[in-house]
Amino acid sequence: LRAYPIEAGLDPQFKIIEGFERSLLYGQLYDAWFDHETRVEPKEQTVREWEFLLEHVGYLFQIRDLVFSLLDRRDLLGETAYDFGSLAEIEPELVASLAAIQRSDLSKLPEDSAAIVFRYIQSVEPPRPGSIDDWLDYFSPVSVPMKEANLPKDPTLKKALLTLRTESGKGRSIYDRLLRHRSTIAMHALTRRFIDYLDAEKRKLGVVDFDDLLLRTHELLQNERVLERVRQQFDHIFVDEFQDTDRTQARILEKLGTDRYGNWVPGKITVVGDPKQSIY
């Protein structure tokens, strides 16, 4: 990065911050970012996410702690190979189960939690497919009875209730599953926005931390001209304690140890490590 600061988009005299200095700066930037998100330039979707997290996840300091926990795995947050799944994966079965309940005769059901759930579904029209927030609002009034309900003897209602309980036993429901899914998406979006803000502000200040050294180096090596020059600097690369290599470090090594066609150069990299000591 010192050799190619312009290509890396960094101040040539960038400063590396660690420990308390890093924690202090991150805390200050988080407060400024939160103020920007919620007061200075609030957007409708952003405000909805904050309101949702405050209602279902916890207090502001708890959300802050979660953001900083996710921040420790910035290498994963930018991954495009993973996703959180889609509501469309479970929605057809869910809609079919509600339709089965609406057609059923509830007159012989005992007055218990299951009856409360089934009568609610027969009296309240479910939302149109596609919106997880609408489904959460719909199931919220019966979120507790769904978890407490005993399975009825009627096979149709039993199957439908199992769908509402996501095939698990008492104590869980489709509402909880949707709530976790929605919270995860909101936290991920929140943290990604903070990272973007953080990166922009650190560039202005001319500072980087240890994670930046790795992530920006990996990003820099996507530049084929720079990569070819760096490859030529090393005849052999020896990696000790390889079991503690994280994915970003491993990808950097892969870039340096392969040729322009992606083939490993024989003998260029030697690694030594003990998988039983792995901390990653």
C-alpha positions as CSV (number, residue, x, y, z in Angstrom):
1,L,0.0,0.0,0.0
2,R,2.9,2.4,0.6
3,A,4.3,1.5,-2.8
4,Y,0.9,2.0,-4.6
5,P,-1.1,4.5,-2.5
6,I,-2.7,6.2,-5.5
7,E,-3.9,3.0,-7.0
8,A,-5.2,2.0,-3.6
9,G,-7.0,5.3,-3.2
10,L,-5.1,6.2,-0.1
11,D,-3.1,9.2,1.2
12,P,0.5,8.4,0.5
13,Q,1.3,9.4,4.1
14,F,-1.5,7.3,5.6
15,K,-1.3,6.6,9.3
16,I,-2.0,3.2,10.9
17,I,-4.2,3.3,14.0
18,E,-4.6,0.6,16.5
19,G,-5.9,-0.1,20.0
20,F,-7.4,2.7,21.9
21,E,-6.9,5.3,19.2
22,R,-8.9,3.1,16.8
23,S,-11.7,2.4,19.3
24,L,-12.0,6.1,20.0
25,L,-12.2,7.1,16.4
26,Y,-14.7,4.4,15.6
27,G,-16.9,5.5,18.5
28,Q,-16.8,9.1,17.3
29,L,-17.6,8.2,13.7
30,Y,-20.4,5.9,14.8
31,D,-22.1,8.7,16.7
32,A,-21.7,11.0,13.8
33,W,-23.1,8.4,11.4
34,F,-26.1,7.6,13.6
35,D,-26.9,11.4,13.8
36,H,-26.6,11.6,10.0
37,E,-28.9,8.5,9.5
38,T,-31.6,9.5,11.9
39,R,-31.6,13.3,12.1
40,V,-29.5,15.1,9.5
41,E,-30.5,13.2,6.4
42,P,-33.1,10.5,7.3
43,K,-34.5,8.3,4.6
44,E,-37.8,6.5,4.9
45,Q,-36.3,3.0,4.6
46,T,-33.5,3.8,7.0
47,V,-35.9,5.2,9.6
48,R,-38.1,2.0,9.3
49,E,-35.1,-0.2,9.9
50,W,-34.1,1.7,13.0
51,E,-37.6,1.6,14.4
52,F,-37.9,-2.1,13.7
53,L,-34.6,-2.9,15.5
54,L,-35.5,-0.7,18.4
55,E,-38.8,-2.5,18.8
56,H,-37.5,-6.1,18.3
57,V,-33.8,-6.2,19.0
58,G,-33.1,-3.9,22.0
59,Y,-31.8,-0.5,23.0
60,L,-29.5,1.7,21.0
61,F,-26.4,0.6,22.9
62,Q,-27.3,-3.1,22.1
63,I,-27.7,-2.3,18.4
64,R,-24.3,-0.5,18.5
65,D,-22.7,-3.5,20.1
66,L,-24.1,-5.7,17.3
67,V,-22.8,-3.4,14.6
68,F,-19.3,-3.4,16.1
69,S,-19.5,-7.2,16.4
70,L,-20.3,-7.6,12.7
71,L,-17.6,-5.0,11.9
72,D,-15.0,-7.5,13.2
73,R,-15.9,-9.7,10.2
74,R,-15.8,-7.1,7.4
75,D,-14.3,-9.8,5.1
76,L,-17.6,-11.7,5.3
77,L,-20.0,-8.7,5.1
78,G,-18.9,-8.0,1.5
79,E,-19.4,-11.6,0.3
80,T,-21.7,-12.0,-2.6
81,A,-21.7,-15.8,-2.6
82,Y,-23.9,-15.9,0.5
83,D,-27.5,-14.7,1.0
84,F,-30.1,-14.9,3.7
85,G,-32.6,-16.8,1.8
86,S,-35.9,-15.5,0.5
87,L,-39.4,-15.3,1.9
88,A,-40.5,-16.9,-1.4
89,E,-38.9,-20.1,-0.3
90,I,-41.5,-20.7,2.5
91,E,-44.4,-18.4,1.4
92,P,-46.3,-20.9,-0.9
93,E,-46.5,-23.5,1.8
94,L,-47.5,-20.8,4.3
95,V,-50.3,-19.5,2.1
96,A,-51.5,-23.1,1.5
97,S,-51.6,-23.8,5.2
98,L,-53.6,-20.7,5.9
99,A,-56.1,-21.6,3.2
100,A,-56.5,-25.1,4.7
101,I,-57.2,-23.6,8.1
102,Q,-59.8,-21.2,6.6
103,R,-61.7,-24.1,5.0
104,S,-61.7,-26.2,8.2
105,D,-64.5,-26.8,10.6
106,L,-63.4,-25.5,14.0
107,S,-66.6,-26.3,15.9
108,K,-65.3,-29.4,17.6
109,L,-61.9,-28.0,18.6
110,P,-61.3,-27.6,22.4
111,E,-60.8,-24.1,23.6
112,D,-57.0,-23.8,23.8
113,S,-54.2,-21.9,22.2
114,A,-54.6,-23.8,18.9
115,A,-58.2,-22.7,18.6
116,I,-57.2,-19.1,19.2
117,V,-54.8,-19.3,16.3
118,F,-57.1,-21.0,14.0
119,R,-60.1,-18.7,14.7
120,Y,-57.8,-15.7,14.2
121,I,-56.7,-17.0,10.8
122,Q,-60.4,-17.6,9.8
123,S,-61.4,-14.1,10.8
124,V,-58.5,-12.0,9.6
125,E,-57.5,-11.9,6.0
126,P,-53.8,-12.7,5.4
127,P,-51.6,-10.2,3.6
128,R,-50.7,-10.4,0.0
129,P,-47.5,-12.5,-0.6
130,G,-44.2,-10.7,-0.9
131,S,-43.8,-8.5,2.2
132,I,-42.1,-9.9,5.3
133,D,-43.2,-6.8,7.3
134,D,-46.8,-7.4,6.4
135,W,-46.5,-11.1,7.5
136,L,-45.0,-10.0,10.8
137,D,-47.8,-7.6,11.4
138,Y,-50.3,-10.3,10.6
139,F,-48.9,-13.0,12.9
140,S,-48.0,-10.6,15.8
141,P,-51.4,-10.9,17.6
142,V,-51.1,-14.7,17.8
143,S,-47.3,-15.1,18.0
144,V,-47.6,-16.4,21.6
145,P,-50.5,-18.9,21.1
146,M,-48.7,-20.3,18.0
147,K,-45.8,-21.3,20.3
148,E,-48.0,-22.7,23.1
149,A,-50.5,-24.6,20.9
150,N,-50.9,-28.4,21.2
151,L,-51.1,-30.3,17.9
152,P,-54.8,-31.0,17.1
153,K,-56.0,-34.5,16.1
154,D,-57.4,-33.3,12.8
155,P,-54.7,-34.2,10.2
156,T,-55.2,-31.1,8.1
157,L,-55.0,-28.7,11.0
158,K,-52.1,-30.6,12.5
159,K,-50.1,-30.2,9.3
160,A,-51.0,-26.5,9.1
161,L,-49.9,-25.9,12.7
162,L,-46.6,-27.7,12.0
163,T,-46.1,-25.2,9.2
164,L,-46.8,-22.3,11.5
165,R,-44.4,-23.8,14.0
166,T,-41.8,-24.3,11.2
167,E,-41.7,-28.1,11.9
168,S,-40.3,-27.6,15.4
169,G,-41.9,-28.3,18.8
170,K,-43.4,-25.9,21.2
171,G,-41.7,-22.6,21.9
172,R,-41.1,-21.6,18.2
173,S,-43.2,-20.3,15.4
174,I,-43.2,-18.8,11.9
175,Y,-43.4,-15.4,13.6
176,D,-40.0,-15.9,15.3
177,R,-38.4,-17.2,12.2
178,L,-39.6,-14.2,10.2
179,L,-38.5,-11.9,13.0
180,R,-35.0,-13.3,13.0
181,H,-34.8,-13.1,9.3
182,R,-36.0,-9.5,9.2
183,S,-33.6,-8.5,12.0
184,T,-30.7,-10.1,10.3
185,I,-31.4,-8.2,7.0
186,A,-31.8,-4.9,8.9
187,M,-28.6,-5.4,10.9
188,H,-26.6,-6.4,7.8
189,A,-27.9,-3.3,5.9
190,L,-27.1,-1.1,8.9
191,T,-23.6,-2.4,9.3
192,R,-22.9,-2.1,5.5
193,R,-23.9,1.5,5.5
194,F,-21.7,2.2,8.6
195,I,-18.8,0.6,6.9
196,D,-19.3,2.8,3.8
197,Y,-19.4,5.8,6.0
198,L,-16.4,4.7,8.0
199,D,-14.3,4.0,4.9
200,A,-15.1,7.4,3.5
201,E,-14.3,9.3,6.7
202,K,-11.0,7.3,7.2
203,R,-9.9,8.2,3.7
204,K,-10.5,11.9,4.4
205,L,-8.5,11.5,7.6
206,G,-5.7,9.5,5.9
207,V,-5.9,6.6,8.4
208,V,-6.2,2.9,8.1
209,D,-6.4,0.0,10.6
210,F,-5.2,-3.6,10.5
211,D,-8.3,-4.8,8.7
212,D,-7.9,-2.1,6.1
213,L,-4.3,-3.2,5.4
214,L,-5.6,-6.6,4.4
215,L,-8.8,-5.6,2.6
216,R,-7.3,-2.8,0.7
217,T,-4.3,-4.9,-0.3
218,H,-6.6,-7.6,-1.6
219,E,-8.6,-4.9,-3.5
220,L,-5.4,-3.4,-4.8
221,L,-4.3,-6.7,-6.2
222,Q,-7.4,-6.8,-8.5
223,N,-5.5,-4.2,-10.5
224,E,-3.7,-6.5,-13.0
225,R,-0.9,-4.1,-13.7
226,V,-0.1,-3.7,-10.0
227,L,-0.5,-7.4,-9.4
228,E,2.0,-8.4,-12.1
229,R,4.6,-6.0,-10.7
230,V,4.1,-7.3,-7.1
231,R,4.3,-11.0,-8.3
232,Q,7.7,-10.3,-9.8
233,Q,9.0,-8.9,-6.5
234,F,9.0,-12.4,-4.9
235,D,10.7,-15.5,-6.0
236,H,9.5,-17.6,-3.0
237,I,6.9,-17.0,-0.3
238,F,7.1,-18.9,3.0
239,V,4.1,-18.8,5.3
240,D,4.5,-19.9,8.9
241,E,1.6,-20.6,11.2
242,F,-0.6,-21.1,8.2
243,Q,-3.5,-22.4,10.3
244,D,-4.1,-18.9,11.5
245,T,-4.4,-17.4,8.0
246,D,-7.8,-15.8,7.5
247,R,-9.6,-15.8,4.2
248,T,-8.4,-12.4,3.1
249,Q,-4.8,-13.2,3.8
250,A,-5.2,-16.5,2.0
251,R,-6.7,-14.7,-1.1
252,I,-3.7,-12.3,-1.1
253,L,-1.3,-15.3,-1.1
254,E,-3.3,-17.0,-3.8
255,K,-3.0,-13.9,-6.0
256,L,0.8,-13.8,-5.4
257,G,1.3,-17.5,-5.9
258,T,-0.6,-17.9,-9.2
259,D,0.2,-16.7,-12.7
260,R,-2.0,-14.5,-14.9
261,Y,-4.1,-17.5,-15.9
262,G,-4.8,-18.4,-12.3
263,N,-2.5,-21.4,-12.2
264,W,-0.3,-22.1,-9.2
265,V,3.4,-21.4,-9.9
266,P,5.2,-24.6,-8.8
267,G,7.4,-24.1,-5.7
268,K,6.5,-20.4,-5.3
269,I,4.6,-20.8,-2.0
270,T,5.5,-23.0,0.9
271,V,3.2,-23.1,4.0
272,V,3.6,-24.7,7.4
273,G,1.0,-25.0,10.0
274,D,-0.9,-27.2,12.5
275,P,-4.7,-27.4,11.9
276,K,-5.2,-28.4,15.6
277,Q,-4.0,-24.9,16.6
278,S,-6.2,-23.0,14.3
279,I,-7.8,-19.8,15.7
280,Y,-9.7,-18.9,12.5
